[in-house]
Amino acid sequence: MNKEQTMKIFKDSGALTEGHFLLTSGRHSSKYIQCAKVFQYPQYAQQLTKELALYFKDNEVDIVIGPAIGGIILAYEMARCLDAKSIFSEREDGVMQLRRGFSIPKGSRVLVVEDVVTTGGSVREVIELVSRLEGDIVGVGSLVDRSNGKIDFGVKFHSLLTLNIESYDADSCPLCKQNIPIIKPGSKKL
């Protein structure tokens, strides 16, 4: 699957939107990628994760973990492709952790996944969590890298799309200066 085919899936599903958005990172942007719109179509989820899994198939992955909410479906589908266990992390009192009886046995080979990476904050929190639990991070995978390839997690990283979508600090956002109402489309509350 090439970049054009991947982009077509995002466009056909309505996942790429324009406006004034507050990103999970706290930054503002005129474009937002809502992967949940892609994942509402199981055939798209299957196509995309099958393609992404190709980059990690030789890493002998035991567990695929993604941060809630954006990484839950991706972790599940990637685990299916890689014949691994799927879990997700979530924040409690501002700290990324495992809940719901999930665990990472010491020495487990863990793939971290996230739907969209902008600053990499959530992924880094998951990496820290896995490291504290003495799991072995084999890599990071995402559907979309909004950093335009600038992000570095210190491990193998692959995304299906690498885009240069500009984002702004809140205090220097040109959309705010134009008084365009802001929308928080992600899973975190304002």
C-alpha positions in Angstrom: 0.0 0.0 0.0 1.5 3.3 -1.0 1.0 6.8 0.5 -1.7 7.7 -2.0 -3.7 4.6 -1.3 -3.4 5.3 2.5 -4.4 8.9 2.1 -7.4 7.9 0.0 -8.6 5.7 2.9 -8.3 8.7 5.2 -10.2 11.0 2.8 -12.9 8.5 1.9 -13.6 7.9 5.6 -13.8 11.6 6.4 -10.9 11.3 8.8 -9.1 14.4 7.6 -10.9 17.6 8.7 -10.3 21.3 8.6 -11.1 24.0 11.2 -9.5 25.2 14.5 -8.6 22.2 16.7 -7.2 21.8 20.2 -4.9 18.8 19.9 -4.2 16.3 22.8 -0.7 17.9 23.0 -2.3 21.3 23.9 -1.2 22.7 20.5 -3.6 24.2 18.0 -4.0 23.2 14.3 -6.2 24.0 11.3 -6.3 20.3 10.3 -7.2 17.3 12.4 -7.0 13.6 11.7 -9.7 11.6 13.4 -8.6 8.0 13.1 -11.8 6.9 14.8 -13.5 7.7 11.5 -11.2 5.3 9.7 -11.8 2.6 12.3 -15.5 2.8 11.9 -14.9 0.8 8.8 -13.4 -2.6 9.7 -12.1 -3.2 6.2 -10.0 0.0 6.4 -8.7 -0.9 9.9 -7.7 -4.3 8.5 -6.0 -2.9 5.5 -4.0 -0.3 7.4 -3.0 -2.5 10.3 -2.0 -5.3 8.0 0.3 -2.9 6.2 1.8 -1.4 9.4 2.3 -4.9 10.9 4.6 -5.7 8.0 7.3 -3.4 9.5 7.2 -5.3 12.8 6.5 -8.9 11.8 10.1 -10.0 12.4 10.3 -8.5 15.9 8.6 -11.4 17.8 6.1 -9.2 19.5 4.5 -10.6 22.6 2.3 -7.6 23.5 0.9 -4.6 21.6 0.0 -1.6 23.7 -1.6 1.7 22.8 -2.7 4.6 24.9 -6.5 5.0 25.4 -8.5 6.0 23.5 -6.7 6.5 20.2 -4.5 3.4 20.5 -7.1 0.9 21.6 -8.4 -0.3 18.3 -5.0 0.0 16.6 -3.4 -2.1 19.4 -6.1 -4.8 19.0 -5.8 -5.0 15.2 -2.0 -4.9 15.3 -2.0 -7.7 17.9 -4.3 -9.7 15.6 -1.9 -9.3 12.7 1.2 -10.1 14.8 -0.4 -13.0 16.8 0.2 -11.1 20.0 -1.7 -10.0 23.1 -3.4 -6.6 23.0 -3.7 -4.2 25.9 -4.0 -0.5 26.5 -2.9 2.0 29.0 -4.9 4.9 30.4 -4.2 7.9 32.5 -5.4 7.9 36.1 -4.8 11.1 38.1 -2.6 12.3 35.2 -0.3 9.3 35.2 -0.3 6.6 32.4 -0.8 3.2 33.8 -2.2 -0.2 33.3 -5.7 -0.9 34.7 -8.4 -3.6 34.2 -6.0 -6.4 35.3 -3.6 -5.8 32.4 0.0 -6.7 33.0 3.4 -6.8 31.2 5.5 -9.7 32.4 9.2 -8.8 32.8 11.1 -9.3 29.5 8.0 -9.3 27.3 8.6 -7.9 23.8 6.3 -4.9 23.5 5.2 -2.9 20.5 3.8 0.5 21.3 1.2 1.9 18.9 -0.7 5.2 18.5 -3.1 6.3 15.9 -1.6 9.8 15.4 1.7 11.1 16.7 2.2 14.9 17.0 4.6 15.6 19.8 4.9 12.0 20.9 3.9 12.8 24.5 1.5 9.9 24.9 3.8 7.4 23.3 6.7 8.5 25.5 4.4 8.0 28.6 3.6 4.5 27.4 7.3 3.7 26.7 8.1 4.9 30.3 5.4 2.7 31.7 6.6 -0.4 29.8 10.2 0.3 30.8 9.1 0.6 34.5 7.5 -2.8 34.2 10.7 -4.2 32.6 9.2 -4.9 29.2 11.4 -4.8 26.2 10.3 -2.1 23.7 10.7 -3.5 20.1 9.4 -0.4 18.4 6.6 2.2 17.9 4.1 2.2 15.1 1.5 4.7 14.1 -0.9 5.4 11.3 0.0 9.0 11.1 3.2 10.9 12.0 2.3 14.6 12.1 5.8 15.6 13.0 6.9 15.2 9.4 9.5 12.6 10.4 11.1 14.7 13.1 10.0 12.6 16.1 12.5 10.2 17.7 11.5 7.7 20.3 15.0 6.1 20.5 13.6 2.8 19.0 12.4 1.6 15.6 9.5 3.9 14.5 7.3 3.5 11.5 4.1 5.3 10.4 2.0 4.7 7.3 1.6 8.5 6.6 4.2 11.2 7.4 2.6 14.6 7.1 3.6 18.1 7.7 0.5 19.6 9.3 1.4 22.8 11.1 0.5 23.2 14.7 0.8 26.2 17.0 1.4 27.1 20.6 -1.9 28.5 22.0 -0.3 31.9 22.6 0.9 32.2 19.0 -2.0 30.6 17.2 -3.2 32.6 14.1 -6.6 30.9 14.3 -7.1 32.2 17.8 -6.1 35.7 16.6 -8.8 35.4 14.0 -11.4 34.5 16.7 -12.2 31.2 15.0 -13.9 29.0 17.5 -11.8 26.1 18.7 -13.0 22.5 18.8 -11.5 19.7 21.0 -12.2 16.6 18.8 -10.0 14.1 20.7 -10.7 12.0 23.7 -9.3 14.3 26.5 -11.5 16.9 28.1 -10.6 20.6 27.9 
